[in-house]
Each structure stands twice: as structure tokens, then as C-alpha cells.
């Protein structure tokens, strides 16, 4: 089940909200948990039991760790919790990748291939694994005391708004909200507006761009001209941004309706003047996780030599690539970002400072586009062919028939992505995402939201299933 589906919009979400708001406060978490389990089971019924068992096991291991008086026992139990979570992620997400690469080595050595039954990937495993890790580590560091009620912990891990694709919510961010939250009418309305904004990004922009991207990316790359190759990857850059930020907006909006304050996940990333800045604006909760739980423990910026600093940066982004998917293409994506982060510290940031903001924004978008190629395309060979077609400079008319609607949406996506480079654009954005509205403003916003929702539902009835891009991770 996805947020941008008829069954979710017309049945699941309304039924959930009715049951949730009609329930006494002491039963709201139980209602939330039941609907979250149904939501996950709808898309992955074979994995819901595994998710429950692993979550409950982790709850009791962390409980025992926290109340243990022996330091060594605490370390052992913390290690056990981390091993259980990362072990499950490694098996389900990387076992196939490992066997495939081992068999390639065997084939080169003339050894018979290893027989293996492919492992299915539970949806959302990367996201709920990271949330489990934040819980374990924050409790171990005494940042927070553990939850006493296992049902509250299960809810924290599998609450459906951000279960599948984030934002990655650190335990310390919402630890108090799980037991003590109060949603107001203001929260319910502004949460609804935020949900509609995200839904619009997904259905009216990302999905329209995605149709053309799929055509180009599904073609014979060797026959592409440069125009088609550049249009394909530029459209994908905006597709993935509006798809993923749209999901985050919807998750934040639903959470807000229920009284949760989920962290922001995007901050106009394409206006960034460097790759360093880009990673302060793109998938913010993921970057925060990697910074606090990997980069800083490795020494971060506070290391004795620049060589170690560069190693830390590259290592973190290689891991980031693997987190996104079990493929060498994702490792290449991470390596491109890691390389340019290093180059910026060596000389590029000084160059950008001298040449100005416009150069920085153009350079950043260019690098991000280069990195999106292996992120979108499977296999090194096809990736290299696509790069070749991008830089063959045999310009021509777009090979794929594209309606004016596509070009209009592509231009609109560009304008929305870059309008905040200007002061009036920031004011316009603040107006769109405004909270603490007056009564007359609520009437206007609510009316617009309802009309847009009707348009989206009408659009969805005539289109096929379109999952979010980050569901695959």
C-alpha cells in the first residue's frame, strides 16, 4: 500500500483517522499500532511476523542492557542488539549480492557456481533497521532511558507514516511524543495541508516525469542521442527529488495530524552551491544518522591528518551507497559524492568562493546529475554507455514522443526547485508551508487542499500503480 493510491486515500487513511480520533487517549497508540501492522502486512504479509519478532527481541535486549550494573554486560548486550539488527539487514539485503560476486570469482577461476535461493527483500528494512540502531545506541549512551512498554517501542519502529521510506526518526527526537503528545485542531489541519503538498509533488510532478524517464531508461542506450540522454537524467533528478520529498511531506503531514513532530528531510537541495551543502539539504535525517553514528565515531573532522579525514569521508559515502542498494552502481554513486566532497576540501570550495554562487549551483547540479546515472541505471556497462551518449554531443530532437504536458511539468519542477534562490521565492515557500494560520486563512487553505485532492484522486483513477522510488531501499 502506498500513500498515492486510491485504497489508501479513500479507505485506509479516512478509516484510520476516524478510529484514531474517536478513541480515548489511552487507546490511541494501540489503534495506531494495529493500523501500522495492517499497512505493512498489506504490502509484505510474509515479513510482518519477522518484523514483530525482531523488534520485540531488540526491545528486551536493550532493556536488559540499560538496567545491567556491569559495564561489560552492557557492552555485550549493546553489541548483540547491533548484531541482530545489522545481521538481519545484511542477510536480506546483501546475501544475494554477496553470492553473485562470489560466483563471478568462482567462474573466473573455473570453479562451479554456488547454488543459492534468492532472498526476498522486506520493504523498508533499511529504514526501520536504522531506527532500531538509534534506539540501541542512544540508550547505551544514556541519551534517553528505554521505553517501558514494548507496544510503545513497536509503535516507534513500525508507525506507518515513516515506516517504509523515512524520515529516519532518531529515538531521542520523539521519545517523549510517544507517550505524551497532544494533537490540536491546528495540527490536524496543517498536517492535512502538508500531506496534500507531498501528494501533489508525487502525483502531479514526479509521476509525470517518471513516465518519460522510464521510456528513455528502458531504451537501447547505444542508440540514444545526447539530447535524449540529458533530458532523461535531468528529468530523473527532478523526479526523484519530488518523489522522495513528496513522501517525506506526506509522512510529516500524517505525523503532524497525530501530534508527532517528525524532522524535516529536505531543504531545497538543488539550490546548493557545493556538494557539501547539498548533503546538508538532501535526505537530512539519513545524513544526520551517518554523521552521528558513523562519521563522528570514526573521528569525523577531528583527526590528526587530512589523509584520515579524506578516508573518513570516502568510507562513509561508500557505506551510504551500499545502504541504498546491494549493487556496485550504488557504490559508484557514493564514491562520486565522496570524491567531490574530498576535492572540495582540497581546492574546490576556494574556487567556488572566488567564482560566485551561480557557478557553485551549476557545478553542484552537474555533479549530482553525473551521480544519478549509476543510481538509476543497473550495471556498469549500461552506465558507461549512458555516460558516453551524454558526452557524444550528437544533439538532435528528442527521440521519444513527449507531450507538451511533460515539458511544462519539467519546467515547473525546475522553477519550484530553484525559486528559493531568491528572497521572494523563500517568502512564497513560507506562505505555502505556513502554520499558525488565522481562521480566514484556514478556509482558503482547506478549500485549495480539498480541490487539489479531488484532482489527484481523479488523476489516480486513470493511471497505473506508481510506487515511491525509495521503497526499493
C-alpha positions, 0 to 999 in steps of 0.5 A: 500500500502506498500513500498515492493510491486510491485504497489508501486515500479513500479507505485506509487513511479516512478509516484510520483517522476516524478510529484514531480520533474517536478513541480515548487517549489511552487507546490511541497508540494501540489503534495506531499500532494495529493500523501500522501492522495492517499497512505493512502486512498489506504490502509484505504479509510474509515479513510482518511476523519477522518484523514483530519478532525482531523488534520485540527481541531488540526491545528486551535486549536493550532493556536488559542492557540499560538496567545491567550494573556491569559495564561489560554486560552492557557492552555485550548486550549493546553489541548483540542488539547491533548484531541482530539488527545489522545481521538481519539487514545484511542477510536480506539485503546483501546475501544475494549480492554477496553470492553473485560476486562470489560466483563471478570469482568462482567462474573466473577461476573455473570453479562451479557456481554456488547454488543459492535461493534468492532472498526476498527483500522486506520493504523498508528494512533499511529504514526501520533497521536504522531506527532500531540502531538509534534506539540501541545506541542512544540508550547505551549512551544514556541519551534517553532511558528505554521505553517501558512498554514494548507496544510503545517501542513497536509503535516507534519502529513500525508507525506507518507514516515513516515506516517504509521510506523515512524520515529516519526518526532518531529515538531521542527526537520523539521519545517523549511524543510517544507517550505524551503528545497532544494533537490540536485542531491546528495540527490536524489541519496543517498536517492535512495541508502538508500531506496534500503538498507531498501528494501533489509533488508525487502525483502531479510532478514526479509521476509525470516525469517518471513516465518519460524517464522510464521510456528513455531508461528502458531504451537501447542506450547505444542508440540514444542521442545526447539530447535524449540522454540529458533530458532523461537524467535531468528529468530523473533528478527532478523526479526523484527529488519530488518523489522522495520529498513528496513522501517525506511531506506526506509522512510529516503531514500524517505525523503532524495530524497525530501530534508527532513532530517528525524532522524535516528531510529536505531543504531545497537541495538543488539550490546548493552551491557545493556538494557539501551543502547539498548533503546538508539539504538532501535526505537530512535525517539519513545524513544526520544518522551517518554523521552521528553514528558513523562519521563522528565515531570514526573521528569525523573532522577531528583527526590528526591528518587530512589523509584520515579525514579524506578516508573518513569521508570516502568510507562513509559515502561508500557505506551510504551507497551500499545502504541504498542498494546491494549493487556496485552502481550504488557504490559508484554513486557514493564514491562520486559524492565522496570524491567531490566532497574530498576535492572540495576540501582540497581546492574546490570550495576556494574556487567556488568562493572566488567564482560566485554562487551561480557557478557553485549551483551549476557545478553542484547540479552537474555533479549530482546529475553525473551521480544519478546515472549509476543510481538509476541505471543497473550495471556498469556497462549500461552506465558507461554507455549512458555516460558516453551518449551524454558526452557524444554531443550528437544533439538532435530532437528528442527521440521519444514522443513527449507531450507538451504536458511533460515539458511544462511539468519539467519546467515547473519542477525546475522553477519550484526547485530553484525559486528559493534562490531568491528572497521572494521565492523563500517568502512564497515557500513560507506562505505555502508551508505556513502554520499558525494560520488565522481562521480566514486563512484556514478556509482558503487553505482547506478549500485549495487542499480539498480541490487539489485532492479531488484532482489527484484522486481523479488523476489516480483513477486513470493511471497505473500503480506508481510506487515511491522510488525509495521503497526499493531501499 
